[in-house]
């Protein structure tokens, strides 16, 4: 997977790839429920990042970035669960876990830099 450096686009691709993963999984009760949660949290990373860019002030910016980071952490959680139960999709799931982790770290870095400006 080639890295995209536009965070808005990168978070969009992450959400899209999570949806493709969920679509490919066998239809079991746990996959359906965990997949729904993953779809929500993965999409929320980018949505909150976009809202952060339309900030109403520094406090709003940091709050939205923290929400986006929280959603990246949550996505990582759902992906880890899905990985354990879907051995046929382990490699793809590992890639998405890595991307969720990287998004979380990028957002943390932005939060720290923004908070230190004050």
C-alpha positions in Angstrom: 0.0 0.0 0.0 1.5 3.3 -1.1 1.4 6.0 1.6 -0.6 9.1 0.9 0.6 12.3 2.6 -2.7 14.2 2.3 -4.3 13.2 5.6 -7.8 13.9 4.4 -7.3 11.6 1.5 -5.4 9.1 3.5 -8.2 8.8 6.1 -10.7 8.5 3.3 -8.7 5.6 1.8 -8.5 4.0 5.2 -12.3 4.2 5.6 -12.8 2.8 2.1 -10.4 -0.1 2.6 -12.1 -1.0 5.9 -15.5 -1.1 4.0 -14.0 -3.4 1.4 -12.6 -5.7 4.1 -16.0 -5.9 5.9 -17.7 -6.6 2.6 -15.3 -9.5 2.0 -15.8 -11.1 5.4 -18.1 -14.1 5.9 -21.5 -13.2 7.2 -21.4 -14.2 10.9 -23.0 -12.5 13.8 -19.7 -11.3 15.2 -18.4 -10.1 11.8 -21.6 -8.2 11.1 -21.6 -6.4 14.5 -17.8 -5.8 14.6 -17.9 -4.7 10.9 -20.6 -2.2 11.7 -18.5 -0.7 14.5 -15.4 -0.6 12.2 -17.3 1.1 9.5 -18.5 3.8 11.9 -15.2 4.4 13.6 -13.1 4.3 10.4 -15.3 6.8 8.7 -15.3 9.0 11.7 -11.5 9.4 11.6 -11.7 11.4 8.3 -15.0 13.1 9.1 -13.6 14.6 12.3 -10.3 15.5 10.7 -12.3 17.4 8.0 -14.3 19.2 10.8 -11.0 20.0 12.6 -9.8 21.8 9.4 -13.0 23.9 9.5 -12.3 24.8 13.1 -14.0 27.5 15.0 -10.9 28.1 17.2 -7.9 26.4 18.6 -10.0 24.5 21.3 -12.4 23.2 18.6 -9.4 22.1 16.5 -7.8 20.1 19.3 -11.1 18.6 20.3 -11.9 17.4 16.8 -8.4 16.0 16.4 -8.7 14.2 19.7 -12.0 12.7 18.5 -10.4 11.6 15.2 -7.6 10.0 17.2 -10.0 8.2 19.5 -11.8 6.8 16.4 -8.5 5.6 15.0 -7.8 3.8 18.2 -11.3 2.3 18.1 -10.9 1.2 14.5 -7.6 -0.5 15.5 -9.6 -2.4 18.2 -12.3 -3.7 15.9 -9.7 -4.7 13.3 -7.8 -6.7 15.9 -11.0 -8.6 16.8 -11.8 -9.2 13.1 -8.3 -10.4 12.5 -8.5 -13.1 15.2 -11.8 -14.5 13.9 -11.0 -14.3 10.1 -7.7 -16.0 9.4 -8.3 -15.9 5.7 -8.1 -12.1 5.9 -5.2 -11.8 8.4 -2.7 -10.0 6.1 -5.2 -7.4 4.9 -6.4 -6.8 8.4 -2.8 -6.5 9.7 -2.2 -3.8 7.0 -5.3 -1.9 8.2 -4.3 -2.2 11.9 -0.9 -0.7 10.9 -2.6 2.2 9.1 -5.0 2.8 12.0 -1.9 3.0 14.3 -0.1 5.4 12.0 -3.2 7.6 11.7 -3.4 7.7 15.5 0.3 8.7 15.8 0.0 11.4 13.1 -3.1 12.9 14.8 -1.2 12.7 18.2 1.7 14.6 16.6 -0.7 17.3 15.3 -2.4 17.6 18.6 0.9 18.0 20.4 2.2 20.6 18.0 -1.0 22.5 18.2 -1.2 22.4 22.0 2.5 23.5 22.3 1.9 26.6 20.2 -0.1 28.1 23.0 
